[in-house]
Protein backbone atom coordinates (compact mmCIF):
# COMPACT_ATOMS: atom_id res chain seq x y z
CA UNK A 1 0.00 0.00 0.00
CA UNK A 2 1.48 3.37 -0.96
CA UNK A 3 -0.98 6.00 0.23
CA UNK A 4 1.68 8.70 0.36
CA UNK A 5 0.85 11.41 -2.14
CA UNK A 6 -2.71 10.24 -2.77
CA UNK A 7 -4.40 13.48 -1.68
CA UNK A 8 -1.88 15.51 -3.69
CA UNK A 9 -2.67 13.41 -6.75
CA UNK A 10 -6.41 14.01 -6.28
CA UNK A 11 -5.73 17.77 -6.19
CA UNK A 12 -3.74 17.52 -9.43
CA UNK A 13 -6.45 15.47 -11.13
CA UNK A 14 -9.13 17.94 -10.06
CA UNK A 15 -7.11 20.89 -11.42
CA UNK A 16 -6.43 19.14 -14.73
CA UNK A 17 -8.44 20.60 -17.57
CA UNK A 18 -9.98 23.03 -15.05
CA UNK A 19 -12.93 20.74 -14.48
CA UNK A 20 -12.98 21.34 -10.70
CA UNK A 21 -14.26 17.88 -9.81
CA UNK A 22 -13.15 14.26 -9.67
CA UNK A 23 -14.65 11.79 -12.09
CA UNK A 24 -15.17 8.21 -10.89
CA UNK A 25 -12.68 6.85 -13.42
CA UNK A 26 -10.01 9.27 -12.17
CA UNK A 27 -10.54 8.21 -8.55
CA UNK A 28 -10.28 4.54 -9.51
CA UNK A 29 -7.12 5.19 -11.54
CA UNK A 30 -5.51 7.08 -8.63
CA UNK A 31 -6.52 4.29 -6.24
CA UNK A 32 -4.86 1.71 -8.48
CA UNK A 33 -1.73 3.88 -8.72
CA UNK A 34 -1.51 4.18 -4.92
CA UNK A 35 -2.53 0.58 -4.30
CA UNK A 36 -5.62 1.37 -2.23
CA UNK A 37 -9.15 0.15 -2.72
CA UNK A 38 -11.52 2.21 -4.86
CA UNK A 39 -13.90 2.38 -1.88
CA UNK A 40 -11.24 3.91 0.34
CA UNK A 41 -10.22 6.32 -2.43
CA UNK A 42 -13.83 7.41 -2.91
CA UNK A 43 -14.15 7.86 0.85
CA UNK A 44 -11.20 10.25 0.84
CA UNK A 45 -12.51 12.12 -2.21
CA UNK A 46 -15.91 12.66 -0.60
CA UNK A 47 -14.66 13.43 2.92
CA UNK A 48 -12.64 16.55 2.17
CA UNK A 49 -14.59 19.65 1.17
CA UNK A 50 -11.89 20.80 -1.24
CA UNK A 51 -12.79 17.83 -3.44
CA UNK A 52 -16.02 17.28 -5.33
CA UNK A 53 -17.39 14.32 -7.25
CA UNK A 54 -20.01 16.56 -8.88
CA UNK A 55 -19.31 19.03 -11.71
CA UNK A 56 -18.66 22.55 -10.46
CA UNK A 57 -18.10 25.98 -11.96
CA UNK A 58 -14.79 27.32 -13.23
CA UNK A 59 -14.47 29.30 -9.99
CA UNK A 60 -15.27 27.98 -6.52
CA UNK A 61 -16.49 30.52 -3.98
CA UNK A 62 -16.08 29.30 -0.39
CA UNK A 63 -17.78 31.46 2.24
CA UNK A 64 -16.68 31.13 5.84
CA UNK A 65 -19.57 30.29 8.18
CA UNK A 66 -17.71 30.03 11.50
CA UNK A 67 -18.61 32.05 14.60
CA UNK A 68 -16.16 34.90 13.94
CA UNK A 69 -17.49 35.47 10.44
CA UNK A 70 -21.08 35.03 11.57
CA UNK A 71 -20.69 37.69 14.25
CA UNK A 72 -19.01 40.01 11.73
CA UNK A 73 -21.97 39.84 9.32
CA UNK A 74 -21.30 36.85 7.09
CA UNK A 75 -25.03 36.29 6.56
CA UNK A 76 -25.26 39.61 4.70
CA UNK A 77 -22.37 38.48 2.50
CA UNK A 78 -24.13 35.17 1.84
CA UNK A 79 -27.38 36.94 0.97
CA UNK A 80 -25.58 39.26 -1.48
CA UNK A 81 -23.72 36.37 -3.12
CA UNK A 82 -26.92 34.35 -3.53
CA UNK A 83 -28.75 37.38 -4.93
CA UNK A 84 -25.95 38.38 -7.31
CA UNK A 85 -25.22 34.86 -8.56
CA UNK A 86 -28.78 33.56 -8.51
CA UNK A 87 -27.72 30.32 -6.81
CA UNK A 88 -27.77 28.70 -3.37
CA UNK A 89 -25.02 26.76 -1.62
CA UNK A 90 -23.95 23.74 -3.64
CA UNK A 91 -25.23 25.20 -6.90
CA UNK A 92 -23.47 26.51 -9.99
CA UNK A 93 -24.43 29.56 -12.02
CA UNK A 94 -26.13 28.90 -15.36
CA UNK A 95 -23.06 30.07 -17.27
CA UNK A 96 -20.86 27.58 -15.39
CA UNK A 97 -18.72 30.39 -14.03
CA UNK A 98 -19.21 30.10 -10.23
CA UNK A 99 -20.12 27.44 -7.68
CA UNK A 100 -21.08 28.65 -4.20
CA UNK A 101 -19.95 26.55 -1.23
CA UNK A 102 -19.89 26.87 2.57
CA UNK A 103 -16.72 26.47 4.60
CA UNK A 104 -16.56 25.94 8.35
CA UNK A 105 -13.34 27.97 8.59
CA UNK A 106 -10.91 29.58 6.18
CA UNK A 107 -8.39 30.55 8.86
CA UNK A 108 -9.03 34.26 8.32
CA UNK A 109 -10.77 35.13 11.59
CA UNK A 110 -8.95 38.46 11.92
CA UNK A 111 -10.41 39.48 8.53
CA UNK A 112 -14.02 38.42 9.16
CA UNK A 113 -16.25 38.11 7.26
CA UNK A 114 -14.18 36.23 4.71
CA UNK A 115 -14.39 34.10 1.59
CA UNK A 116 -12.06 32.50 -0.94
CA UNK A 117 -12.51 32.36 -4.68
CA UNK A 118 -10.36 29.53 -5.95
CA UNK A 119 -7.14 30.10 -3.96
CA UNK A 120 -7.54 33.87 -3.50
CA UNK A 121 -8.68 35.07 -0.05
CA UNK A 122 -10.97 38.06 0.47
CA UNK A 123 -11.52 39.54 3.91
CA UNK A 124 -13.24 42.42 5.67
CA UNK A 125 -16.10 41.90 3.25
CA UNK A 126 -19.17 44.07 2.88
CA UNK A 127 -22.16 43.36 0.63
CA UNK A 128 -21.14 46.33 -1.51
CA UNK A 129 -17.77 44.71 -2.33
CA UNK A 130 -19.28 41.48 -3.71
CA UNK A 131 -20.20 42.61 -7.26
CA UNK A 132 -16.79 44.30 -7.65
CA UNK A 133 -14.94 41.15 -6.53
CA UNK A 134 -16.95 38.91 -8.87
CA UNK A 135 -16.26 41.25 -11.77
CA UNK A 136 -12.55 41.22 -10.94
CA UNK A 137 -12.56 37.41 -11.10
CA UNK A 138 -14.34 37.47 -14.46
CA UNK A 139 -11.80 39.98 -15.86
CA UNK A 140 -8.88 37.83 -14.71
CA UNK A 141 -10.03 35.09 -17.06
CA UNK A 142 -9.99 37.28 -20.15
C-alpha positions as CSV (number, residue, x, y, z in Angstrom):
1,X,0.0,0.0,0.0
2,X,1.5,3.4,-1.0
3,X,-1.0,6.0,0.2
4,X,1.7,8.7,0.4
5,X,0.9,11.4,-2.1
6,X,-2.7,10.2,-2.8
7,X,-4.4,13.5,-1.7
8,X,-1.9,15.5,-3.7
9,X,-2.7,13.4,-6.8
10,X,-6.4,14.0,-6.3
11,X,-5.7,17.8,-6.2
12,X,-3.7,17.5,-9.4
13,X,-6.4,15.5,-11.1
14,X,-9.1,17.9,-10.1
15,X,-7.1,20.9,-11.4
16,X,-6.4,19.1,-14.7
17,X,-8.4,20.6,-17.6
18,X,-10.0,23.0,-15.1
19,X,-12.9,20.7,-14.5
20,X,-13.0,21.3,-10.7
21,X,-14.3,17.9,-9.8
22,X,-13.2,14.3,-9.7
23,X,-14.7,11.8,-12.1
24,X,-15.2,8.2,-10.9
25,X,-12.7,6.8,-13.4
26,X,-10.0,9.3,-12.2
27,X,-10.5,8.2,-8.6
28,X,-10.3,4.5,-9.5
29,X,-7.1,5.2,-11.5
30,X,-5.5,7.1,-8.6
31,X,-6.5,4.3,-6.2
32,X,-4.9,1.7,-8.5
33,X,-1.7,3.9,-8.7
34,X,-1.5,4.2,-4.9
35,X,-2.5,0.6,-4.3
36,X,-5.6,1.4,-2.2
37,X,-9.1,0.1,-2.7
38,X,-11.5,2.2,-4.9
39,X,-13.9,2.4,-1.9
40,X,-11.2,3.9,0.3
41,X,-10.2,6.3,-2.4
42,X,-13.8,7.4,-2.9
43,X,-14.2,7.9,0.8
44,X,-11.2,10.3,0.8
45,X,-12.5,12.1,-2.2
46,X,-15.9,12.7,-0.6
47,X,-14.7,13.4,2.9
48,X,-12.6,16.6,2.2
49,X,-14.6,19.6,1.2
50,X,-11.9,20.8,-1.2
51,X,-12.8,17.8,-3.4
52,X,-16.0,17.3,-5.3
53,X,-17.4,14.3,-7.3
54,X,-20.0,16.6,-8.9
55,X,-19.3,19.0,-11.7
56,X,-18.7,22.5,-10.5
57,X,-18.1,26.0,-12.0
58,X,-14.8,27.3,-13.2
59,X,-14.5,29.3,-10.0
60,X,-15.3,28.0,-6.5
61,X,-16.5,30.5,-4.0
62,X,-16.1,29.3,-0.4
63,X,-17.8,31.5,2.2
64,X,-16.7,31.1,5.8
65,X,-19.6,30.3,8.2
66,X,-17.7,30.0,11.5
67,X,-18.6,32.0,14.6
68,X,-16.2,34.9,13.9
69,X,-17.5,35.5,10.4
70,X,-21.1,35.0,11.6
71,X,-20.7,37.7,14.2
72,X,-19.0,40.0,11.7
73,X,-22.0,39.8,9.3
74,X,-21.3,36.8,7.1
75,X,-25.0,36.3,6.6
76,X,-25.3,39.6,4.7
77,X,-22.4,38.5,2.5
78,X,-24.1,35.2,1.8
79,X,-27.4,36.9,1.0
80,X,-25.6,39.3,-1.5
81,X,-23.7,36.4,-3.1
82,X,-26.9,34.4,-3.5
83,X,-28.7,37.4,-4.9
84,X,-26.0,38.4,-7.3
85,X,-25.2,34.9,-8.6
86,X,-28.8,33.6,-8.5
87,X,-27.7,30.3,-6.8
88,X,-27.8,28.7,-3.4
89,X,-25.0,26.8,-1.6
90,X,-24.0,23.7,-3.6
91,X,-25.2,25.2,-6.9
92,X,-23.5,26.5,-10.0
93,X,-24.4,29.6,-12.0
94,X,-26.1,28.9,-15.4
95,X,-23.1,30.1,-17.3
96,X,-20.9,27.6,-15.4
97,X,-18.7,30.4,-14.0
98,X,-19.2,30.1,-10.2
99,X,-20.1,27.4,-7.7
100,X,-21.1,28.7,-4.2
101,X,-19.9,26.5,-1.2
102,X,-19.9,26.9,2.6
103,X,-16.7,26.5,4.6
104,X,-16.6,25.9,8.3
105,X,-13.3,28.0,8.6
106,X,-10.9,29.6,6.2
107,X,-8.4,30.6,8.9
108,X,-9.0,34.3,8.3
109,X,-10.8,35.1,11.6
110,X,-8.9,38.5,11.9
111,X,-10.4,39.5,8.5
112,X,-14.0,38.4,9.2
113,X,-16.2,38.1,7.3
114,X,-14.2,36.2,4.7
115,X,-14.4,34.1,1.6
116,X,-12.1,32.5,-0.9
117,X,-12.5,32.4,-4.7
118,X,-10.4,29.5,-5.9
119,X,-7.1,30.1,-4.0
120,X,-7.5,33.9,-3.5
121,X,-8.7,35.1,0.0
122,X,-11.0,38.1,0.5
123,X,-11.5,39.5,3.9
124,X,-13.2,42.4,5.7
125,X,-16.1,41.9,3.3
126,X,-19.2,44.1,2.9
127,X,-22.2,43.4,0.6
128,X,-21.1,46.3,-1.5
129,X,-17.8,44.7,-2.3
130,X,-19.3,41.5,-3.7
131,X,-20.2,42.6,-7.3
132,X,-16.8,44.3,-7.6
133,X,-14.9,41.2,-6.5
134,X,-16.9,38.9,-8.9
135,X,-16.3,41.3,-11.8
136,X,-12.5,41.2,-10.9
137,X,-12.6,37.4,-11.1
138,X,-14.3,37.5,-14.5
139,X,-11.8,40.0,-15.9
140,X,-8.9,37.8,-14.7
141,X,-10.0,35.1,-17.1
142,X,-10.0,37.3,-20.1
